[in-house]
């Protein structure tokens, strides 16, 4: 996956429906349901694995402008779920995952001891204030006190469009946020939660392998 610079201002690209996004190459990401056997929660392990991961494909476009990197995520979703209800429905959501350590960092387990990961996590009930999340394995996920990730979202025509953006470098968050730069590369993964399918926490669709992200 290649992220190249755009002459369009960040303020424009934050709009998921901006015409400028049509000039950014799209990549289709196949998603699968998370394996439940090693989840820390007994309730999650009892979930029907055949139901996990309703969203099967995600369209991703990425660019950078004004020292900010932006991702537009688009996926089909017939229902717009904004809150937790009494009938096992949860807010829709999406996330972008990066390793915070070199070497073999597990993507399926959200990292591991001494192998942390950083996620940008948006949920439909966050009012476009996504969280910056760190983890070192299943059951260790925590949101940091500060998040420099921004988002804009819209649901229409049976699908979500979400733009997640953040300054390339955030030196004030060393150790809890991935540091990016033009000319560098990192690994990246993606996840989607379908709230009408009861998906939340470790129950989601995700890209099962890291992809290489080249920032040019």
C-alpha positions as CSV (number, residue, x, y, z in Angstrom):
1,X,0.0,0.0,0.0
2,X,1.4,3.3,-1.1
3,X,0.6,6.7,0.5
4,X,1.6,9.7,-1.7
5,X,1.3,13.4,-1.1
6,X,-1.7,15.4,-2.2
7,X,-1.9,19.1,-3.1
8,X,-5.4,19.2,-1.6
9,X,-5.6,20.8,1.9
10,X,-6.2,18.5,4.8
11,X,-9.4,20.5,5.7
12,X,-10.8,19.4,2.3
13,X,-9.7,15.8,2.6
14,X,-11.3,15.4,6.0
15,X,-14.6,15.3,4.1
16,X,-15.3,11.7,3.3
17,X,-17.3,12.8,0.2
18,X,-14.7,15.2,-1.1
19,X,-14.2,14.8,-4.9
20,X,-10.4,14.9,-4.3
21,X,-10.6,11.3,-2.9
22,X,-11.4,10.0,-6.3
23,X,-7.8,10.8,-7.4
24,X,-6.3,8.7,-4.6
25,X,-5.8,5.0,-5.6
26,X,-8.1,2.6,-3.8
27,X,-7.1,-0.8,-2.4
28,X,-9.6,-3.5,-1.5
29,X,-8.8,-5.3,1.7
30,X,-10.3,-8.7,2.4
31,X,-11.5,-9.2,6.0
32,X,-12.1,-12.2,8.1
33,X,-13.7,-12.9,11.5
34,X,-11.4,-12.8,14.5
35,X,-10.5,-16.2,16.0
36,X,-12.3,-16.6,19.3
37,X,-10.5,-19.5,20.9
38,X,-7.8,-17.4,22.5
39,X,-10.0,-14.4,23.5
40,X,-9.6,-13.6,27.2
41,X,-13.4,-13.4,27.8
42,X,-15.4,-16.6,28.2
43,X,-18.5,-14.8,26.9
44,X,-16.6,-13.8,23.7
45,X,-15.3,-17.4,23.3
46,X,-18.9,-18.7,23.4
47,X,-20.0,-16.4,20.5
48,X,-20.9,-18.3,17.3
49,X,-17.7,-18.1,15.2
50,X,-19.7,-18.5,12.0
51,X,-21.3,-15.1,12.7
52,X,-18.1,-13.2,13.4
53,X,-16.9,-10.7,10.7
54,X,-20.0,-9.8,8.7
55,X,-18.1,-7.2,6.7
56,X,-15.9,-9.1,4.2
57,X,-14.3,-6.3,2.2
58,X,-13.0,-2.8,3.0
59,X,-11.9,-0.1,0.5
60,X,-9.0,2.0,1.7
61,X,-7.5,5.1,0.2
62,X,-4.6,7.0,1.9
63,X,-2.7,10.2,1.2
64,X,-0.8,12.8,3.1
65,X,-1.0,16.6,3.1
66,X,0.1,19.4,5.4
67,X,2.2,17.0,7.4
68,X,-0.9,14.9,8.1
69,X,-1.7,11.4,7.0
70,X,-5.3,10.5,6.1
71,X,-7.1,7.3,5.5
72,X,-10.6,7.0,4.0
73,X,-12.3,3.7,4.8
74,X,-15.4,2.7,3.0
75,X,-17.5,-0.4,3.5
76,X,-21.0,-1.6,2.8
77,X,-23.5,-1.6,5.8
78,X,-27.2,-1.7,5.4
79,X,-27.8,-0.5,9.0
80,X,-26.6,2.6,10.7
81,X,-25.9,1.6,14.3
82,X,-25.1,4.5,16.6
83,X,-25.7,3.1,20.1
84,X,-26.0,0.0,22.3
85,X,-29.6,-1.3,22.5
86,X,-31.4,-4.0,24.4
87,X,-31.4,-6.4,21.5
88,X,-27.7,-7.1,21.2
89,X,-26.9,-4.3,18.8
90,X,-23.8,-2.2,19.2
91,X,-22.3,0.9,17.5
92,X,-20.6,0.4,14.2
93,X,-16.8,1.0,14.2
94,X,-13.5,0.8,12.4
95,X,-9.8,0.8,13.3
96,X,-6.4,1.1,11.9
97,X,-3.5,-0.8,13.6
98,X,0.2,-0.2,13.5
99,X,3.1,-2.1,15.3
100,X,5.0,0.0,17.8
101,X,7.9,-2.5,17.8
102,X,10.3,-4.0,15.3
103,X,10.2,-7.6,14.2
104,X,7.3,-10.1,14.3
105,X,4.5,-8.3,16.1
106,X,1.3,-10.5,16.1
107,X,-1.6,-8.8,14.4
108,X,-4.3,-11.4,15.4
109,X,-3.5,-11.0,19.1
110,X,-3.1,-7.2,19.1
111,X,0.6,-7.5,19.8
112,X,2.1,-9.3,22.7
113,X,4.3,-8.7,25.8
114,X,7.1,-6.4,24.7
115,X,5.5,-6.1,21.2
116,X,3.1,-3.3,21.5
117,X,0.6,-2.0,18.9
118,X,-1.1,1.3,18.3
119,X,-4.7,1.6,17.0
120,X,-6.8,4.5,15.8
121,X,-10.3,3.5,16.9
122,X,-13.4,5.2,15.6
123,X,-16.9,4.2,16.7
124,X,-20.2,5.7,15.6
125,X,-21.1,6.9,19.0
126,X,-17.8,8.8,19.6
127,X,-19.1,11.9,17.7
128,X,-16.1,11.8,15.4
129,X,-13.6,11.9,18.3
130,X,-11.6,8.7,17.7
131,X,-9.4,7.2,20.4
132,X,-5.7,6.4,20.4
133,X,-5.3,2.9,21.7
134,X,-2.3,0.8,22.7
135,X,-2.1,-2.9,23.5
136,X,0.4,-5.7,24.2
137,X,-1.8,-8.6,23.6
138,X,-5.4,-9.6,24.0
139,X,-7.2,-8.2,27.0
140,X,-4.6,-5.4,27.4
141,X,-6.1,-2.7,25.2
142,X,-6.3,0.8,26.7
143,X,-7.1,4.2,25.4
144,X,-4.4,6.8,26.0
145,X,-5.2,10.0,27.9
146,X,-4.7,12.1,24.8
147,X,-5.6,11.4,21.1
148,X,-4.3,13.4,18.2
149,X,-6.4,11.4,15.8
150,X,-9.3,13.2,14.1
151,X,-12.2,11.8,12.1
152,X,-15.1,12.7,9.9
153,X,-17.8,10.1,9.0
154,X,-21.0,9.7,7.1
155,X,-23.4,6.9,6.4
156,X,-25.4,7.0,3.2
157,X,-26.5,4.7,0.4
158,X,-26.0,1.6,2.5
159,X,-22.5,2.1,3.6
160,X,-20.0,4.0,5.8
161,X,-17.4,6.4,4.7
162,X,-14.9,7.3,7.5
163,X,-11.8,9.5,7.2
164,X,-9.2,9.1,10.0
165,X,-6.3,11.6,10.1
166,X,-3.4,12.4,12.3
167,X,-0.1,14.3,12.1
168,X,2.6,12.1,10.7
169,X,4.8,12.6,13.7
170,X,3.6,13.0,17.3
171,X,6.8,13.2,19.4
172,X,4.8,14.1,22.4
173,X,3.3,10.6,22.4
174,X,6.5,8.5,22.0
175,X,5.8,5.0,23.1
176,X,2.0,5.2,22.7
177,X,1.6,6.4,19.1
178,X,3.2,5.3,15.8
179,X,5.7,7.8,14.5
180,X,5.5,8.3,10.7
181,X,7.4,10.3,8.1
182,X,7.6,10.8,4.4
183,X,10.1,8.4,3.0
184,X,9.5,5.8,5.7
185,X,7.4,2.6,5.8
186,X,5.6,0.6,8.4
187,X,3.1,-2.2,8.7
188,X,-0.7,-1.6,8.9
189,X,-3.9,-3.5,9.5
190,X,-7.6,-2.7,9.5
191,X,-10.7,-3.8,11.4
192,X,-14.5,-3.2,11.1
193,X,-17.2,-3.8,13.7
194,X,-20.7,-4.4,12.4
195,X,-23.0,-3.4,15.3
196,X,-26.1,-5.0,14.0
197,X,-24.2,-8.3,14.2
198,X,-23.5,-7.9,17.8
199,X,-19.8,-7.1,17.1
200,X,-17.8,-5.3,19.7
201,X,-14.5,-5.7,21.5
202,X,-12.7,-8.7,20.2
203,X,-15.6,-9.7,17.9
204,X,-15.0,-8.0,14.6
205,X,-13.8,-8.4,11.0
206,X,-10.1,-7.7,10.4
207,X,-7.3,-8.0,7.9
208,X,-5.5,-11.2,9.0
209,X,-2.0,-10.2,7.9
210,X,0.0,-7.0,8.1
211,X,0.3,-4.9,4.9
212,X,3.3,-2.8,4.1
213,X,2.5,0.9,4.1
214,X,5.0,3.0,2.1
215,X,4.8,6.8,2.7
216,X,6.2,8.6,-0.4
